[in-house]
Amino acid sequence: MSELESIWNWLSYDPQKPLLFNSEAFLYLFLGFYLLYILMTNVRRTRILYVIAFSLFFYYKCSGIYFLLLIFSSFVDYYISDLIYKSNDASKRKWLLITSCIINLGLLAYFKYTGFLTENFNALFSGDLSFGNIFLPIGISFYTFQTMSYTIDIYRRELEPARNVWDFMFFVSFFPQLVAGPIVRAKDFIPQIYEKLALSKKELSYALFLIIGGLLKKAVISDYISVNFVDRVFNFPDNYSAFENLLAVYGYTLQIYCDFSGYSDIAIGLALLMGFELPANFRTPYQSTSVTEFWRRWHISLSGWLRDYLYISMGGNRKGKLRTYFNLFMTMLLGGLWHGASWKFVLWGAMHGTVLAVEKAFNIPKITSKHFTLKFIAGIVTFHFVAFCWIFFRASDFDNALNVVSNIGMMEWNPQIWWTVLTGYQNVAIVLLIGFLWHFVPQQWQDKQLAIFHKIPVVGKMILFAAVIWVISATASSEVQPFIYFQF
């Protein structure tokens, strides 16, 4: 194969090898992109078009020809929103908003839920309806929510439109958070486009801190326990002991946190290097002492979106207690369905919605916060409830989930066997221990870590970054592992 053919193959979309933040290919590509980017600091229009082009190429490498869908959604939402903003006719504005929602949710429903709906239709009516295999474009759930929030905010008169369609496309396609969040609000991001870009020494340090931490979470902790233990147990739970099943649940609880918060940290760090501030997406969620608090710490950008655009739109807490509990339940039920076209995700959302409603009804978060003992017990109960719900999130289907649950239910008190299992999976156990200790470190200690990192000279930071890349290469499996949330 000639060098030209090799370059062409690398530039072409390969469904088996999407471009990932935790890959060497992205590292080299971003370095090349960034060198040109910093030369365009004072040329805003050229910089905007340059980032859009790079973002579209990045998305093409993730989802192939479906980058055209991203362009289509951007143009449609920009011009519909512009019409909404300019109109003073309440009826016209409402119909334009409905049109935008139908287009956005219609595309999302087609690509994400057609198979689910036809499968259930065929099961209920003994049919054979089929639309074939429909490819799910990576990140469609995320950028759909972003464009919808823009249109809704303009409809509510809470936001002025972007100055032109290119600025809006910059917001929608911004590659650091394009395919897995954080879900960015237009009112928080678009004003930054018009500010003069600047990167202080402290911001550079913080960006590197986030990227290094994110890579360690994703490529070292999450990937290692996934490939070497969690996937094996969940694929064949009956082949493993009750304690191994339980350990796999704890493992997945850590894995999904490190995977998704690792992605968010990298995304926020990359954006900061480019002069843009993205919202925090995780705040040590497993330290929560209630499910209510958990959702204030877990996937903050999604829970905030669901609160502002779904829960409040349904009436929030303004229509009586029973309606409030119903709204909480339905918000989480639909939030579960947003995560995946499967009844197991609906159940996952329903379980969280039910507990949120119960906590609201009995004011449990306030009660448990009054005493240290109650708070400690509530923290343990909350963690295990969340971990139990993750079983249905991770399992391939209901039977698989119930097998894991029933296997754990047969566990007997036998510390000797438990110790034998832990020593047999010594490396996995060590990584699990490191991961949980990292997560449960008090916030003031984490702040001290950042303060120490700030004091390290730039050369030292570069050496540390190189060491992290070496650790990732040394611990990596044969193939780069995709991020969990790419499937949503």
C-alpha positions as CSV (number, residue, x, y, z in Angstrom):
1,M,0.0,0.0,0.0
2,S,1.4,3.4,-1.0
3,E,1.8,6.2,1.5
4,L,-1.0,8.2,-0.3
5,E,-3.4,5.2,0.1
6,S,-2.5,5.0,3.8
7,I,-3.3,8.6,4.3
8,W,-6.6,8.3,2.4
9,N,-7.6,5.2,4.5
10,W,-6.8,7.1,7.7
11,L,-8.9,10.1,6.6
12,S,-11.8,7.9,5.5
13,Y,-14.5,6.8,8.0
14,D,-14.1,3.3,9.5
15,P,-17.1,2.1,11.5
16,Q,-14.8,-0.2,13.4
17,K,-12.4,2.5,14.4
18,P,-14.2,5.8,15.4
19,L,-12.0,8.7,16.3
20,L,-11.7,8.6,20.1
21,F,-10.2,11.1,22.6
22,N,-8.3,8.3,24.2
23,S,-6.5,7.2,21.0
24,E,-3.1,8.2,19.8
25,A,-4.6,9.2,16.4
26,F,-6.7,11.9,18.1
27,L,-3.7,13.1,20.2
28,Y,-1.7,13.8,17.0
29,L,-4.6,15.2,15.2
30,F,-5.5,17.6,18.0
31,L,-1.9,18.8,18.3
32,G,-1.8,19.7,14.6
33,F,-5.2,21.3,14.8
34,Y,-4.2,23.3,17.9
35,L,-1.0,24.7,16.5
36,L,-3.0,26.4,13.7
37,Y,-5.8,27.3,16.1
38,I,-3.6,29.4,18.3
39,L,-2.4,31.3,15.3
40,M,-6.0,32.4,14.6
41,T,-6.6,33.9,18.0
42,N,-7.3,37.4,16.6
43,V,-9.1,36.3,13.4
44,R,-12.5,35.3,14.6
45,R,-14.3,34.5,11.4
46,T,-11.5,32.3,10.1
47,R,-11.2,30.6,13.4
48,I,-14.9,29.9,13.6
49,L,-14.9,28.3,10.1
50,Y,-11.7,26.4,10.9
51,V,-13.2,24.8,14.1
52,I,-16.5,24.0,12.3
53,A,-14.5,22.2,9.6
54,F,-12.4,20.3,12.1
55,S,-15.5,19.4,14.2
56,L,-17.4,18.1,11.1
57,F,-14.4,16.0,10.2
58,F,-14.2,14.7,13.8
59,Y,-17.9,13.8,13.6
60,Y,-17.4,12.2,10.2
61,K,-14.7,10.0,11.7
62,C,-17.2,9.0,14.4
63,S,-20.4,8.6,12.3
64,G,-19.6,8.7,8.6
65,I,-22.0,10.4,6.2
66,Y,-24.3,11.3,9.1
67,F,-22.3,14.4,9.7
68,L,-24.7,15.8,7.0
69,L,-27.5,15.2,9.6
70,L,-25.7,17.5,12.0
71,I,-25.5,20.2,9.4
72,F,-29.2,19.8,8.5
73,S,-30.3,20.0,12.1
74,S,-28.1,23.1,12.6
75,F,-29.5,25.0,9.7
76,V,-33.2,24.0,10.4
77,D,-33.0,25.0,14.1
78,Y,-31.2,28.3,13.4
79,Y,-33.6,29.6,10.8
80,I,-36.8,28.4,12.7
81,S,-35.4,30.0,15.9
82,D,-34.8,33.2,13.9
83,L,-38.4,33.2,12.7
84,I,-39.6,32.7,16.3
85,Y,-37.5,35.5,17.6
86,K,-38.7,38.0,15.0
87,S,-42.4,37.1,15.3
88,N,-44.8,38.8,17.8
89,D,-47.6,36.4,16.8
90,A,-48.1,34.0,19.7
91,S,-49.8,31.4,17.6
92,K,-47.2,31.5,14.9
93,R,-44.4,31.3,17.4
94,K,-45.9,28.3,19.1
95,W,-46.4,26.4,15.8
96,L,-42.8,27.2,14.8
97,L,-41.6,25.7,18.1
98,I,-43.8,22.6,17.6
99,T,-42.4,22.3,14.1
100,S,-38.8,22.4,15.4
101,C,-39.6,19.8,18.1
102,I,-41.3,17.5,15.6
103,I,-38.2,17.7,13.3
104,N,-35.7,17.1,16.1
105,L,-37.6,14.5,18.0
106,G,-38.7,12.9,14.7
107,L,-35.1,12.4,13.6
108,L,-34.1,11.1,17.1
109,A,-37.1,8.7,17.2
110,Y,-36.3,7.4,13.7
111,F,-32.6,6.6,14.3
112,K,-32.9,5.6,17.9
113,Y,-36.4,4.1,18.5
114,T,-37.6,2.6,15.2
115,G,-36.2,-0.8,16.0
116,F,-37.6,-0.7,19.6
117,L,-41.1,0.3,18.4
118,T,-41.2,-2.3,15.6
119,E,-40.0,-5.0,17.9
120,N,-42.7,-4.3,20.4
121,F,-45.3,-3.9,17.6
122,N,-44.4,-7.3,16.2
123,A,-44.5,-8.9,19.7
124,L,-48.0,-7.5,20.5
125,F,-49.6,-8.2,17.1
126,S,-47.5,-11.2,15.8
127,G,-46.3,-9.0,12.9
128,D,-43.1,-9.0,10.9
129,L,-42.7,-5.3,10.3
130,S,-39.1,-4.4,9.7
131,F,-37.2,-1.3,8.7
132,G,-33.8,-3.1,8.5
133,N,-30.8,-2.2,10.5
134,I,-30.8,1.6,11.2
135,F,-27.4,3.1,12.1
136,L,-27.5,5.2,15.3
137,P,-25.3,8.3,14.7
138,I,-23.0,8.9,17.7
139,G,-24.1,11.8,19.9
140,I,-27.4,12.4,18.2
141,S,-29.1,12.5,21.6
142,F,-26.7,15.1,22.9
143,Y,-26.8,17.6,20.0
144,T,-30.5,17.2,19.6
145,F,-31.0,18.3,23.2
146,Q,-28.6,21.2,22.6
147,T,-30.4,22.5,19.5
148,M,-33.8,22.1,21.2
149,S,-32.7,24.1,24.2
150,Y,-31.6,26.9,21.9
151,T,-35.0,27.0,20.2
152,I,-37.0,26.8,23.5
153,D,-34.9,29.5,25.2
154,I,-35.6,31.8,22.2
155,Y,-39.3,31.0,22.3
156,R,-39.3,31.8,26.1
157,R,-37.5,35.1,25.3
158,E,-34.6,34.1,27.5
159,L,-32.0,34.2,24.7
160,E,-31.1,36.3,21.7
161,P,-30.2,34.4,18.5
162,A,-26.6,33.8,17.4
163,R,-25.5,36.5,15.0
164,N,-25.4,34.1,12.1
165,V,-25.8,30.5,11.2
166,W,-22.0,29.9,11.3
167,D,-21.8,31.0,14.9
168,F,-24.8,28.7,15.7
169,M,-23.1,25.8,13.9
170,F,-19.9,26.4,15.9
171,F,-22.0,26.0,19.1
172,V,-23.7,22.8,17.9
173,S,-20.7,21.1,16.3
174,F,-18.1,22.1,18.9
175,F,-16.1,18.8,18.9
176,P,-14.9,18.6,22.5
177,Q,-18.5,18.0,23.8
178,L,-20.2,17.0,20.5
179,V,-20.6,13.2,20.9
180,A,-21.0,12.7,24.7
181,G,-21.6,16.0,26.4
182,P,-21.6,17.9,28.6
183,I,-24.9,19.2,27.1
184,V,-24.1,22.9,26.7
185,R,-26.8,25.6,26.9
186,A,-26.6,28.2,24.2
187,K,-27.0,31.1,26.7
188,D,-23.9,29.9,28.4
189,F,-21.8,29.1,25.3
190,I,-22.7,31.5,22.5
191,P,-21.7,34.7,24.3
192,Q,-18.2,33.2,24.7
193,I,-17.9,33.1,20.9
194,Y,-17.9,36.9,20.8
195,E,-15.4,37.4,23.6
196,K,-11.7,37.8,22.9
197,L,-10.0,34.5,23.4
198,A,-7.4,34.3,26.2
199,L,-5.7,31.5,28.1
200,S,-4.0,32.3,31.4
201,K,-1.3,30.2,32.9
202,K,-3.6,28.9,35.5
203,E,-6.3,28.0,33.0
204,L,-3.7,26.1,30.9
205,S,-2.6,24.3,34.1
206,Y,-6.2,23.4,35.0
207,A,-6.9,22.2,31.4
208,L,-4.0,19.8,31.6
209,F,-5.0,18.7,35.0
210,L,-8.5,17.8,33.7
211,I,-7.2,16.0,30.6
212,I,-4.6,14.0,32.5
213,G,-7.2,13.0,35.1
214,G,-9.8,12.2,32.5
215,L,-7.4,9.9,30.6
216,L,-6.4,8.1,33.7
217,K,-10.1,7.6,34.7
218,K,-11.1,6.3,31.2
219,A,-8.0,4.6,29.7
220,V,-6.5,3.1,32.9
221,I,-9.3,2.5,35.5
222,S,-12.5,2.1,33.4
223,D,-11.0,0.2,30.5
224,Y,-8.9,-2.1,32.7
225,I,-11.7,-3.3,35.0
226,S,-14.1,-3.5,32.0
227,V,-11.9,-5.7,29.8
228,N,-10.4,-7.8,32.5
229,F,-13.4,-8.5,34.7
230,V,-16.7,-6.7,34.4
231,D,-17.5,-7.6,30.8
232,R,-16.6,-11.3,31.4
233,V,-19.0,-11.6,34.4
234,F,-21.9,-9.8,32.8
235,N,-21.6,-11.8,29.6
236,F,-21.8,-15.1,31.5
237,P,-22.9,-14.4,35.1
238,D,-23.8,-18.1,35.8
239,N,-20.1,-19.1,35.2
240,Y,-19.0,-17.0,38.2
241,S,-19.6,-17.1,41.9
242,A,-22.1,-14.9,43.8
243,F,-19.2,-12.8,45.2
244,E,-17.7,-12.4,41.7
245,N,-21.2,-11.2,40.4
246,L,-21.3,-8.7,43.3
247,L,-17.8,-7.5,42.6
248,A,-18.7,-7.0,38.9
249,V,-21.6,-4.8,39.9
250,Y,-19.3,-2.7,42.1
251,G,-16.8,-2.7,39.1
252,Y,-19.4,-1.4,36.7
253,T,-20.5,1.2,39.2
254,L,-16.9,2.5,39.1
255,Q,-16.4,1.8,35.4
256,I,-19.4,3.9,34.2
257,Y,-18.4,6.8,36.4
258,C,-14.7,6.8,35.4
259,D,-15.7,6.3,31.7
260,F,-18.2,9.2,31.5
261,S,-16.7,11.6,33.9
262,G,-13.3,10.9,32.3
263,Y,-14.8,11.9,28.9
264,S,-16.3,15.0,30.4
265,D,-13.0,16.0,32.1
266,I,-11.2,15.6,28.8
267,A,-13.9,17.6,26.9
268,I,-13.9,20.4,29.4
269,G,-10.0,20.5,29.4
270,L,-9.8,20.6,25.6
271,A,-12.4,23.3,25.4
272,L,-10.5,25.3,28.0
273,L,-7.4,25.0,26.0
274,M,-9.4,26.6,23.2
275,G,-10.6,29.4,25.4
276,F,-14.1,28.1,26.1
277,E,-15.6,27.2,29.5
278,L,-17.9,24.2,29.6
279,P,-20.1,23.4,32.7
280,A,-19.0,20.8,35.2
281,N,-20.7,17.5,34.6
282,F,-19.8,15.4,37.7
283,R,-19.2,16.1,41.3
284,T,-18.2,12.9,43.1
285,P,-21.8,11.5,42.8
286,Y,-21.2,8.4,44.9
287,Q,-20.7,10.6,47.9
288,S,-24.4,11.4,47.8
289,T,-26.6,10.7,50.7
290,S,-29.8,10.6,48.7
291,V,-30.9,9.9,45.1
292,T,-32.0,13.5,44.9
293,E,-28.4,14.6,45.7
294,F,-27.1,11.9,43.4
295,W,-28.8,13.6,40.4
296,R,-27.4,16.9,41.4
297,R,-23.9,15.4,41.1
298,W,-24.3,12.9,38.3
299,H,-24.5,14.0,34.6
300,I,-25.3,17.5,35.8
301,S,-25.9,18.9,32.3
302,L,-28.4,16.2,31.5
303,S,-30.3,16.3,34.8
304,G,-30.4,20.1,34.5
305,W,-31.8,19.9,31.0
306,L,-34.5,17.4,32.1
307,R,-35.4,19.7,35.0
308,D,-35.6,22.9,32.9
309,Y,-37.1,21.6,29.7
310,L,-39.2,18.6,30.8
311,Y,-40.0,18.7,34.5
312,I,-40.8,22.4,34.6
313,S,-42.6,22.2,31.2
314,M,-44.9,19.5,32.7
315,G,-45.7,21.8,35.6
316,G,-42.8,21.1,38.0
317,N,-43.9,21.5,41.6
318,R,-46.5,24.2,40.8
319,K,-49.6,22.0,40.5
320,G,-49.9,20.2,43.9
321,K,-48.0,17.4,45.6
322,L,-49.4,14.5,43.7
323,R,-48.6,16.2,40.3
324,T,-45.1,17.0,41.6
325,Y,-44.5,13.3,42.3
326,F,-45.9,12.3,39.0
327,N,-43.7,14.9,37.2
328,L,-40.6,13.6,38.9
329,F,-41.4,10.0,38.0
330,M,-42.2,10.8,34.4
331,T,-39.1,13.0,34.0
332,M,-36.9,10.1,35.1
333,L,-38.9,7.5,33.1
334,L,-38.3,9.5,29.9
335,G,-34.7,10.2,31.0
336,G,-34.3,6.4,31.1
337,L,-35.8,6.0,27.6
338,W,-33.4,8.8,26.4
339,H,-30.5,6.6,27.4
340,G,-31.6,3.7,25.2
341,A,-34.4,2.1,23.3
342,S,-35.0,-0.8,25.6
343,W,-37.4,-1.6,28.4
344,K,-34.5,-2.1,30.8
345,F,-33.6,1.6,30.5
346,V,-37.3,2.4,31.1
347,L,-37.2,0.3,34.3
348,W,-33.9,2.0,35.3
349,G,-35.5,5.4,34.9
350,A,-38.7,4.3,36.7
351,M,-36.7,3.1,39.7
352,H,-34.9,6.3,40.0
353,G,-38.1,8.3,39.5
354,T,-40.0,6.3,42.1
355,V,-37.3,6.9,44.8
356,L,-37.0,10.6,43.8
357,A,-40.8,11.0,44.4
358,V,-40.6,9.1,47.7
359,E,-37.7,11.2,48.9
360,K,-39.7,14.3,48.0
361,A,-42.9,13.1,49.7
362,F,-41.2,12.3,53.0
363,N,-38.5,15.0,52.9
364,I,-35.9,12.3,53.3
365,P,-32.8,14.3,52.3
366,K,-33.5,16.9,55.0
367,I,-34.1,14.3,57.7
368,T,-30.9,12.3,57.0
369,S,-28.8,15.4,56.9
370,K,-29.4,16.2,60.6
371,H,-27.3,13.4,62.1
372,F,-24.0,12.0,61.1
373,T,-25.1,8.4,61.7
374,L,-28.2,8.8,59.6
375,K,-26.2,10.6,56.9
376,F,-23.6,7.8,56.9
377,I,-26.3,5.1,56.6
378,A,-28.1,7.0,53.9
379,G,-24.9,7.3,51.9
380,I,-24.4,3.5,52.0
381,V,-28.1,2.9,51.1
382,T,-28.0,5.4,48.2
383,F,-24.7,4.0,46.8
384,H,-26.1,0.4,46.8
385,F,-29.5,1.5,45.3
386,V,-27.6,3.3,42.5
387,A,-25.3,0.2,42.0
388,F,-28.4,-2.1,41.9
389,C,-30.0,0.1,39.2
390,W,-26.8,0.0,37.2
391,I,-27.3,-3.8,36.8
392,F,-30.2,-3.2,34.5
393,F,-28.3,-0.4,32.8
394,R,-25.4,-2.7,32.0
395,A,-27.0,-6.0,31.3
396,S,-27.7,-7.1,27.8
397,D,-31.3,-7.8,28.6
398,F,-33.7,-8.5,31.4
399,D,-32.8,-12.2,31.7
400,N,-29.1,-11.3,31.9
401,A,-29.9,-8.7,34.7
402,L,-32.0,-11.1,36.6
403,N,-29.3,-13.8,36.5
404,V,-26.8,-11.3,38.0
405,V,-29.4,-10.4,40.7
406,S,-30.3,-14.0,41.5
407,N,-26.6,-15.0,41.7
408,I,-25.8,-12.2,44.1
409,G,-28.9,-13.3,46.2
410,M,-27.3,-16.7,46.8
411,M,-24.2,-15.3,48.3
412,E,-23.2,-16.7,51.7
413,W,-21.0,-15.4,54.4
414,N,-17.6,-16.8,53.6
415,P,-14.7,-14.3,53.9
416,Q,-12.2,-17.0,53.1
417,I,-13.6,-17.5,49.6
418,W,-14.0,-13.8,49.1
419,W,-10.3,-13.3,49.9
420,T,-9.4,-16.1,47.4
421,V,-11.4,-14.3,44.7
422,L,-9.8,-11.0,45.5
423,T,-6.3,-12.5,45.4
424,G,-7.2,-14.3,42.1
425,Y,-8.1,-10.9,40.6
426,Q,-5.4,-9.0,42.4
427,N,-4.7,-6.4,39.7
428,V,-8.4,-5.8,39.2
429,A,-9.0,-5.5,43.0
430,I,-6.1,-2.9,43.2
431,V,-7.5,-0.8,40.4
432,L,-11.0,-0.9,42.0
433,L,-9.5,0.1,45.3
434,I,-7.6,3.0,43.7
435,G,-10.6,4.1,41.7
436,F,-13.0,4.2,44.7
437,L,-10.4,5.9,47.0
438,W,-9.9,8.5,44.3
439,H,-13.6,9.1,44.1
440,F,-14.2,9.3,47.9
441,V,-11.3,11.6,48.6
442,P,-12.7,14.7,50.4
443,Q,-13.1,17.8,48.2
444,Q,-10.6,19.8,50.2
445,W,-7.9,17.1,49.4
446,Q,-8.8,17.3,45.7
447,D,-8.4,21.1,45.8
448,K,-5.0,20.6,47.4
449,Q,-4.0,18.2,44.5
450,L,-5.0,20.9,42.0
451,A,-3.0,23.6,43.9
452,I,0.1,21.3,43.9
453,F,-0.3,20.7,40.2
454,H,-0.5,24.4,39.5
455,K,2.9,24.8,41.2
456,I,4.6,22.3,38.9
457,P,6.6,24.0,36.1
458,V,5.4,23.6,32.6
459,V,8.2,21.2,31.7
460,G,7.2,19.1,34.7
461,K,3.6,19.0,33.5
462,M,4.7,17.9,30.1
463,I,6.8,15.1,31.6
464,L,3.8,14.0,33.7
465,F,1.6,14.1,30.7
466,A,4.1,11.9,28.8
467,A,4.2,9.5,31.7
468,V,0.4,9.2,31.7
469,I,0.5,8.4,28.0
470,W,3.1,5.7,28.7
471,V,0.9,4.2,31.5
472,I,-2.1,4.2,29.1
473,S,-0.1,2.4,26.4
474,A,1.3,-0.1,28.9
475,T,-2.1,-1.0,30.4
476,A,-4.2,-0.7,27.3
477,S,-6.0,-3.6,25.6
478,S,-5.3,-4.5,22.0
479,E,-8.0,-2.1,20.8
480,V,-9.0,1.4,22.0
481,Q,-12.2,1.0,24.0
482,P,-15.0,3.4,23.0
483,F,-16.8,5.5,25.6
484,I,-19.9,4.0,27.1
485,Y,-22.1,7.0,26.3
486,F,-21.3,6.7,22.6
487,Q,-24.2,4.3,22.4
488,F,-26.7,6.9,23.6
